[in-house]
């Protein structure tokens, strides 16, 4: 008889809670909507050779100095980090610029969370930009999933949780979900009624990045399915 048991799905609302979840053998989805995972998804779909996520600015600079064809990029607290060439905006990496290049990226929250995950069977990149492609992939794998929100310096944030809720809403029929983080995310998503950016304009991170004039960035990051790819970590590189 076929095994009809569904795999589990959980949502971790902050990196500070990651130690409470079993990532060994799970598919872990890294979520940093404003803006790391959105930038990674856009750059790869636009033809980047790969993205190398690093935890520190110094490491980013060192790799960039020793890797021909690479671009160093990233931010700290929403601004381009000193010593890096470019920032953490998906709009900075159109095909005519990024095609065939390696993006070495460090960010305040998203790349940090990625390096915290241990023992996962796969580490994927999630954003509204690849929402449908990601959901289809998770359903096809029929494996245990943890949606990991990068949050903001370990504090709960709306945008990552909203995206997690969008994923839960789409894939819930294929998973056994007994996780209050997932339930809360789904309820939050229902409140948005699909108007992601309107829902997020009163969020702390939206306000923070708006102070730097990045409203257009966030509108882009909150647009579904512009880049239908599923980036994944392969060694120390993210590829598609």
Number of C-alpha atoms within 10 A of each C-alpha: 3 4 5 6 10 14 16 18 23 24 26 25 26 21 24 15 12 18 12 9 12 14 20 14 14 20 22 28 27 26 31 30 26 29 26 31 29 29 27 28 29 29 28 28 24 19 19 24 21 25 26 23 26 23 19 16 22 14 16 23 21 12 16 21 13 9 11 10 13 21 21 24 25 30 22 16 14 21 15 17 20 14 13 20 13 20 23 27 26 22 15 15 23 16 15 9 13 23 17 16 18 24 28 26 30 29 28 25 25 29 23 18 23 23 12 11 19 15 13 16 15 16 22 23 28 33 34 30 24 24 23 21 16 23 18 14 12 21 17 10 11 15 17 20 24 23 27 29 33 32 27 20 15 15 12 17 20 23 31 28 30 27 26 34 24 24 25 25 18 15 15 15 11 18 20 14 18 11 13 12 18 25 18 17 25 22 16 20 25 15 13 15 10 13 13 21 19 12 17 20 16 11 13 14 20 19 15 13 18 16 11 10 10 15 16 12 20 22 16 19 28 24 18 16 15 17 21 17 22 24 25 20 18 14 8 12 17 23 22 18
